[in-house]
Amino acid sequence: MADWISFWNGSHAIYVNDRHKAVHYAAIAADLVGFVPGPHARVLDFGCGEALASAELAFRCGRLVLSDAAPAVRNRLKGRFVAAPAIDVMSPEEVSALPDGSFDLIICNSVAQYLSRDLLASLVREWRRLLAPGGRLLLADVIPPHVSALADAEALLRLAAREKFLLAAVAGLARTAISPYRKLRAELGLTTYEEAEILDLLEDAGLAARRVQPNIGHNQQRMAFIGERGA
């Protein structure tokens, strides 16, 4: 986990250009708003990254907490949303210190692949504590074992063709082949899960679990799940 945090904390070229980055975050925000249970909901976006379109999500809820493990990312978020009273930026440690039942919706999108199985299980138990009765955990963009880096590249190229940054995507994929991300992925691997594993993990933490479709974001070969705390 520490190696991945260092990667996201530094300068990287995971997005092929600014158009790709903007499209990526706009699509995620558009997908996430449908899960907000109401205008007064308290929402946590764990591992939120740059969260460029989070103002749209904050508009749909009462309070939005953005949390990322990378200090540099948090500093940029604090600068971007300094004038947004409904948005707070917290470290994972600050989130863990919050009282029981602090959130109605917890989002963990495209994060599970960077965590060990034990750490994810521990976090899910912690999130269950932080959920209010009837609250939901959205665990999304989970990678199944059969989805390869090639499949991810194909999904990106389809998005790029649709959003008109195909040439940049082809060049970006060529750069990624020799990038620190590629090296880290080769050395550390990404944690993958069968559908049944995630359902069991959520249920073991005391959440009623189900898979939801479509997945959050552009890659529909990955999976999304809801874990709901009982009333």
Secondary structure, DSSP 8 states (H G I E B T S, - for coil): -HHHHHHHHS----SSSHHHHHHHHHHHHHHHGGG---TT-EEEEET-TT-TTHHHHHHTSSEEEEE-S-HHHHHHHHHHTTT-TTEEEE-HHHHHTS-TT-EEEEEEES-GGGS-HHHHHHHHHHHHHHEEEEEEEEEEEE--TT--HHHHHHHHHHHHHHHT-HHHHHHHHHHHTTSHHHHHHHHH------HHHHHHHHHHTT-EEEEESS-SSS-TTSEEEEEE---
